[in-house]
Amino acid sequence: MISGSFYALLAGFLGAAASLSAKLSLGADYLKDMCEAGLRETSACDWLHIPLRLLCGGLLFTCNAVMWTFFSKALRHCSSSARATVTTTASNFISSAILGRVIFGETHAALWWVGISLTLCGLLVLHGSTLQTLPQQEGRKDK
């Protein structure tokens, strides 16, 4: 059986993939520039970037739909909703950073790295904690 944390990690990655698809389909001429860099014949790029934008738009909706499916499964399988939410958020931040660096050559300031480090520390605390019942509740369960 797959754990809720795995579903949360997948949901975060798919959220980043949806963001990437939105940036490619609605952003500046990223696809046209990539087309011109990859093909020697630039006249094909005058029309080829339009179906590529439509494809990225469809990928945006598909990634979002699958992301919400996995996030719902993560909420169902995790012991707390906070654990699923923080895991998904951390996975999304890290995936967005990696995809932004690889595809667009983006870099992040030191403050961004501090923020993601704090998020990951909180994630470790959430995953390291165990559920404990209060002594008052234990006495009530016996009755």
N, C-alpha and C positions, 0 to 999 in steps of 0.2 A: 504494500500500500504506500502511496506517495504521501509525504508529509505536507502539512500546511505551509511550512516555510519554503518548500520547493515551489509550490503554486504561487506564493508571494513573490519569489525571485523571478519566476517567469512573467508574472503580471507586470513587475517593474520594468523588465526588459522590453516587453511588448508596448508598454507606455512610451518608452524611449524610441522604439521603432516607429510608433505612430507619430510622434513629434518630428522625427526625421522625415517621414513621408509628407507631413504637412509643410515642412520647410522646403522640401524639394518641389512640391506641387504648387505652392502658393507664394514662395519666396521670389527672390530675384532670379536672374537667368542662370541658376546653378546647373540645371540640366543641359541647357544650350551650351554653356561653357565646357561642361564635361564631354558633351558630344563632339564639340570642335576639337578638344584636346585628344580624343580617342580616334576620331576619323580623319582621314586626310582630305576627304571631299567634304568641304564645309557647306555645300549647297543642300545636302541631305539634312543637315542640322536645322535648316530654316523651317522645315515642317515636322521633323522627327521629335522635337522636344514637346510638341503638343500632345501626341498620344502617350509619351512618357509621363507628362504631367497628369494626364487622366488616369494612367496606371497607378501613379503614386497617390492620387486622390482615393482610388478604390482600395489601395493598400492601407491608407489611413483609417478608413471605416472598418476594414477587416481586422486590423491590429487592435483597434479600440474594442470591437465586439469580443474578440478572443481574450483581450486583457481583462475585461470586466467578468468574463466567465471564470478565468483563473483566479481573479481577486475574490469572487464569490466563493469559490472552492477553498481558497486560503482562509477566508473568514469562518467557513464551516469546520475546517480541520484543525485550525490553531486553537490553543487553549484560551487565548484572549484576542479581542479585536485589535487591541493596541499592538500586539506582536505582529499580526498580519499587516497592519497599516505601516508600521515603522519599517518592516522588512521590505515591503513593496516600495516605499519612498526611497530607502537607501539604495535598493537595486536600480531604481529609476535614475537617481542622481549619478551613480557610477556608470551605468550604461550610457546615459546621455553624455557624460564626459568623454568616454571612450569613443563613441560614435562621432561626437563633435570633433575630436582630435583627428580621427582617422579620415573622415569624409571632408571636413571643412578646414582642418588645420587650426582649430580654436585652442586657446590656452586659457587657464584659469588663474586668478590672483590667489595670493596666499590666504586671504580671508575666506575664499571659497573652500580651500583645503581644510582650514580650521573648522568650518561649519560641517563639512562632511565627516571629519574626524569625530566631532562631538556627536553627530548622528549615529555613527558606527559604534561609539562607546555606549550610547543609550541602547542601541540594539543588542550589544553584548550583555548589558545588565538585564534587559527583558528576557533574553534567551537563557540566561544563567539562573534566573530566579525560578523558584518552584512554588506551586500553590500550597499554602499552609492554612489550615483551618484554625480559627480562634478557639481557645479553651472553652469559652462559653458555648460555642456552637457544638462542640464535641459532646458536652453533657446533655444537650437537648436532643441530639441524634439518638442517644441511648434510650431515652424515655419513650 
